[in-house]
Amino acid sequence: MRSIKAQPLTRDAFRKYGDFCNLLLDGPGGFTPDMIETNMGRPYQGASFAICRTLPAEQMVVRAAEYHTWTGEGIIPLDGDVVIHVGKAVSPRAKCPIEDMEAFYIPKGTMVTLNPGVWHMAPFSVNCPVNNVIVLPRRTYANDCEFYFFTDEEKFAIEL
């Protein structure tokens, strides 16, 4: 039987096959969009992979939401459980459905996908810092993202 030796992953060695990127972040929370992309085979249909690092907080207080009119989104918590808040998709420029928002507990390693127009924001970490893979069409945050920042009266807490 033939055998081959696994080699270190380097840009020079792997370039002819594709690209790679370490998606795990250390330190404080943060968001790093468009860390690596892949061509999905058709013009303008590349996917972008980003990391959103979230830290546990004493309270999960929802202060804002966003939606993407034309694009869905994927979220995968890599190293811990998270909670996400979501609101039903509404017509573009419609008021954020704050009163109808729901929260879901997402176990580590579980991918969720959000349909276009669904209100959401960064996940909340449950017990530990979590690196979340965010999958979007490339440059979504530059050309298909609407934010709504809640007033003090509109903010709400999520309970486990």
C-alpha positions in Angstrom: 0.0 0.0 0.0 1.3 3.4 -0.9 1.6 6.0 1.8 2.0 9.8 1.8 3.3 12.1 4.6 1.1 14.8 6.0 2.9 18.1 5.6 2.6 21.3 7.5 -0.1 23.6 6.1 1.7 26.5 4.5 0.5 29.1 1.9 3.1 28.0 -0.6 2.2 24.3 -0.3 -1.6 24.7 -0.3 -2.0 27.7 -2.7 -2.8 25.4 -5.7 -5.7 23.8 -3.9 -7.3 26.8 -2.1 -6.8 28.9 0.9 -6.9 28.6 4.7 -7.3 30.7 7.8 -7.1 30.1 11.6 -10.6 31.1 12.7 -10.0 31.0 16.5 -9.5 34.3 18.3 -8.0 34.8 21.7 -8.6 37.7 24.2 -11.6 40.0 24.4 -14.7 39.7 22.3 -14.7 41.1 18.8 -15.8 40.6 15.2 -13.5 40.0 12.2 -15.5 40.0 9.0 -14.4 38.4 5.7 -11.5 36.4 7.1 -11.5 33.9 4.3 -13.8 33.5 1.2 -14.7 30.7 -1.1 -16.0 30.8 -4.6 -19.3 29.0 -4.8 -19.0 28.5 -8.6 -21.0 31.4 -10.0 -20.2 35.1 -10.3 -21.0 37.1 -7.2 -21.9 34.0 -5.2 -18.8 33.7 -3.0 -19.2 32.9 0.7 -17.3 34.7 3.4 -16.3 33.2 6.7 -15.9 35.5 9.7 -15.4 35.0 13.5 -17.4 36.7 16.1 -15.8 36.2 19.5 -18.3 36.6 22.4 -17.7 36.7 26.1 -20.0 35.6 28.9 -21.8 38.5 30.7 -23.6 38.7 34.0 -26.8 39.5 32.0 -27.7 38.9 28.4 -29.2 42.3 27.5 -30.3 42.8 24.0 -29.4 46.4 22.9 -29.7 46.1 19.1 -30.6 44.0 16.1 -29.7 43.8 12.5 -31.0 42.2 9.3 -29.9 41.5 5.8 -32.5 42.1 3.1 -31.1 39.8 0.4 -28.8 37.3 2.2 -29.1 34.6 4.8 -26.5 33.9 7.4 -25.0 30.9 9.1 -23.7 30.8 12.7 -21.6 28.0 14.3 -20.5 28.3 17.9 -17.1 26.4 18.0 -16.0 26.1 21.6 -19.1 26.7 23.8 -22.8 27.1 23.9 -24.5 30.4 22.9 -27.9 32.1 22.9 -29.2 34.0 20.0 -32.2 36.4 19.7 -34.2 36.5 16.5 -37.2 38.3 15.1 -39.4 37.4 12.2 -38.4 38.8 8.8 -40.4 41.9 7.9 -40.4 44.1 4.8 -37.3 46.3 4.4 -37.3 49.4 6.5 -40.2 48.1 8.6 -39.9 48.6 12.4 -37.9 46.0 14.3 -40.4 43.5 15.8 -39.0 43.9 19.4 -42.1 42.6 21.2 -42.1 39.4 19.1 -38.4 38.5 19.4 -37.5 35.0 20.7 -34.3 33.6 22.1 -32.8 30.2 21.4 -30.1 28.2 23.2 -27.6 26.9 20.6 -25.2 24.0 21.7 -21.6 24.1 20.8 -20.9 22.9 17.3 -24.5 23.4 16.1 -24.9 25.4 12.9 -28.0 27.6 12.6 -29.0 29.4 9.5 -31.0 32.6 9.4 -33.3 33.5 6.4 -32.9 36.8 4.7 -34.7 39.6 6.6 -34.6 37.9 10.0 -33.6 40.3 12.8 -30.7 39.1 14.9 -27.4 40.2 16.4 -24.2 38.6 17.8 -24.7 35.6 19.9 -24.4 35.6 23.7 -21.9 33.2 25.3 -23.3 31.1 28.0 -20.4 29.8 30.2 -17.1 30.7 28.4 -15.6 32.8 25.6 -16.9 31.4 22.3 -15.6 31.8 18.8 -18.6 31.8 16.4 -18.1 31.2 12.7 -20.3 33.6 10.7 -21.0 32.6 7.1 -22.3 35.3 4.8 -22.0 36.3 1.1 -18.9 38.4 0.8 -19.2 42.1 1.8 -22.6 41.7 3.3 -21.8 44.1 6.1 -20.8 46.7 3.5 -23.9 46.4 1.2 -26.8 44.6 2.9 -27.0 45.3 6.6 -29.5 47.4 8.5 -29.1 48.1 12.2 -31.6 49.1 14.9 -30.4 50.3 18.3 -32.9 49.9 21.0 -33.9 52.7 23.3 -33.5 52.1 27.1 -37.2 51.3 27.2 -36.9 48.7 24.3 -33.9 46.8 25.7 -34.7 43.4 27.1 -32.8 40.6 29.0 -32.7 36.9 28.0 -33.0 34.3 30.7 -31.8 30.7 30.6 
